[in-house]
């Protein structure tokens, strides 16, 4: 599911690309390298912002998959009052590894004790951990792209002022 921030980032990225292309065209027509440089910087900022929005959308998708795995995992639990955090409440790689490890242990215990429910709960928890790990990875990539976009935008602003 797209969040409003994802849409705003995409719109801002497209706007920067369009404005940058206009600067580049005017620079080419007037043989003004300075305008072409500003245009290229703005277009690069727009590209990075679009990449950030794409990574955020991927992260949101993986978080949704993690919630689905959690729901299926909880269906196998006898006590519904578990104190585990919901997916996305702490989207860190460390938490994802812990979830995967706990799931692997539950799967192994389920196999040894011939408990199909415990084995399935473990499988769902491992999948949840894998999805949370991917969500954390996409969030980190999105942050990197936003930083690059901001740096390119600052460069374009400095180029315009000079």
Phi, psi and omega per residue, in radians:
X1 nan 2.296 3.119
X2 -1.341 2.385 3.060
X3 -1.663 2.798 -3.118
X4 -1.048 -0.641 3.126
X5 -1.094 -0.654 3.116
X6 -1.089 -0.771 -3.140
X7 -1.141 -0.753 3.138
X8 -1.085 -0.726 3.111
X9 -1.103 -0.740 -3.135
X10 -1.124 -0.764 3.130
X11 -1.111 -0.773 3.126
X12 -1.085 -0.728 3.123
X13 -1.085 -0.770 3.107
X14 -1.109 -0.715 3.116
X15 -1.065 -0.769 3.131
X16 -1.115 -0.657 3.125
X17 -1.156 -0.739 -3.129
X18 -1.145 -0.825 3.139
X19 -1.099 -0.737 3.126
X20 -1.071 -0.721 3.119
X21 -1.125 -0.683 3.095
X22 -1.097 -0.772 3.086
X23 -1.033 -0.758 -3.112
X24 -1.131 -0.718 3.123
X25 -1.112 -0.825 3.131
X26 -1.086 -0.705 3.109
X27 -1.097 -0.686 3.123
X28 -1.194 -0.738 -3.126
X29 -1.193 -0.576 -3.123
X30 -1.711 0.058 -3.103
X31 0.961 0.752 -3.123
X32 -1.901 1.783 -3.100
X33 -1.102 -0.589 3.139
X34 -1.032 -0.824 3.114
X35 -1.133 -0.655 3.098
X36 -1.105 -0.705 3.125
X37 -1.135 -0.740 3.097
X38 -1.065 -0.786 3.128
X39 -1.048 -0.763 3.125
X40 -1.106 -0.710 3.140
X41 -1.135 -0.725 3.114
X42 -1.149 -0.704 3.116
X43 -1.119 -0.688 3.110
X44 -1.143 -0.687 3.076
X45 -1.061 -0.753 3.113
X46 -1.099 -0.725 3.114
X47 -1.077 -0.781 3.140
X48 -1.131 -0.665 3.111
X49 -1.145 -0.678 3.088
X50 -1.156 -0.664 3.075
X51 -1.117 -0.688 3.108
X52 -1.089 -0.774 3.130
X53 -1.097 -0.685 3.112
X54 -1.106 -0.785 3.132
X55 -1.142 -0.658 3.099
X56 -1.131 -0.671 3.099
X57 -1.148 -0.701 3.084
X58 -1.099 -0.735 3.128
X59 -1.082 -0.758 3.133
X60 -1.086 -0.673 3.097
X61 -1.121 -0.763 3.130
X62 -1.183 -0.596 3.086
X63 -1.159 -0.638 3.087
X64 -1.143 -0.719 3.080
X65 -1.106 -0.687 3.114
X66 -1.091 -0.703 3.114
X67 -1.129 -0.656 3.107
X68 -1.140 -0.739 3.094
X69 -1.109 -0.675 3.127
X70 -1.103 -0.720 3.120
X71 -1.070 -0.776 3.121
X72 -1.173 -0.636 3.112
X73 -1.092 -0.787 -3.109
X74 -1.139 -0.462 3.104
X75 -1.115 -0.445 -3.139
X76 -1.566 -0.150 -3.108
X77 -1.502 2.460 -3.139
X78 -1.388 -0.576 3.117
X79 -1.855 2.160 -3.095
X80 -1.503 -0.013 -3.110
X81 -1.606 0.652 -3.139
X82 -1.160 2.554 -3.096
X83 -1.726 0.207 -3.126
X84 -1.155 2.596 3.115
X85 -1.289 2.667 3.068
X86 -1.324 2.643 3.104
X87 -1.059 2.482 3.135
X88 1.562 -0.266 3.123
X89 -1.298 -0.386 3.070
X90 -2.573 1.272 -3.024
X91 -1.322 1.213 -3.134
X92 -1.993 2.721 3.121
X93 -1.128 -0.630 3.138
X94 -1.096 -0.753 3.108
X95 -1.124 -0.689 -3.138
X96 -1.095 -0.731 3.112
X97 -1.112 -0.720 3.133
X98 -1.097 -0.758 3.118
X99 -1.083 -0.753 3.130
X100 -1.106 -0.734 -3.135
X101 -1.148 -0.761 3.111
X102 -1.084 -0.688 3.115
X103 -1.119 -0.702 3.125
X104 -1.112 -0.700 3.116
X105 -1.115 -0.790 3.134
X106 -1.087 -0.694 3.106
X107 -1.077 -0.791 -3.125
X108 -1.117 -0.786 3.121
X109 -1.113 -0.704 3.101
X110 -1.085 -0.668 3.118
X111 -1.200 -0.719 -3.124
X112 -1.188 -0.699 -3.088
X113 -1.603 0.046 -3.131
X114 1.042 0.600 3.110
X115 -1.720 1.803 -3.134
X116 -1.078 -0.704 -3.129
X117 -1.096 -0.779 3.138
X118 -1.155 -0.673 3.117
X119 -1.103 -0.771 3.128
X120 -1.192 -0.681 3.088
X121 -1.045 -0.753 3.111
X122 -1.094 -0.724 3.122
X123 -1.090 -0.781 3.123
X124 -1.113 -0.675 -3.140
X125 -1.186 -0.663 3.074
X126 -1.107 -0.753 3.108
X127 -1.092 -0.710 3.100
X128 -1.037 -0.785 3.116
X129 -1.066 -0.723 3.126
X130 -1.114 -0.728 3.123
X131 -1.162 -0.707 3.114
X132 -1.133 -0.631 3.101
X133 -1.117 -0.749 3.120
X134 -1.156 -0.681 3.108
X135 -1.084 -0.755 3.126
X136 -1.107 -0.681 3.116
X137 -1.106 -0.779 3.140
X138 -1.172 -0.648 3.076
X139 -1.085 -0.726 3.138
X140 -1.145 -0.729 3.104
X141 -1.111 -0.709 3.129
X142 -1.083 -0.739 3.130
X143 -1.084 -0.712 3.121
X144 -1.108 -0.765 3.124
X145 -1.134 -0.665 3.091
X146 -1.108 -0.719 3.107
X147 -1.083 -0.761 3.110
X148 -1.097 -0.728 3.138
X149 -1.097 -0.762 3.130
X150 -1.110 -0.698 3.125
X151 -1.133 -0.736 3.115
X152 -1.149 -0.666 3.129
X153 -1.142 -0.738 3.095
X154 -1.089 -0.710 3.101
X155 -1.069 -0.786 3.137
X156 -1.091 -0.725 3.110
X157 -1.101 -0.741 3.105
X158 -1.126 -0.690 3.139
X159 -1.141 -0.674 -3.141
X160 -1.158 -0.659 -3.113
X161 -1.294 -0.396 -3.082
X162 -1.525 nan nan
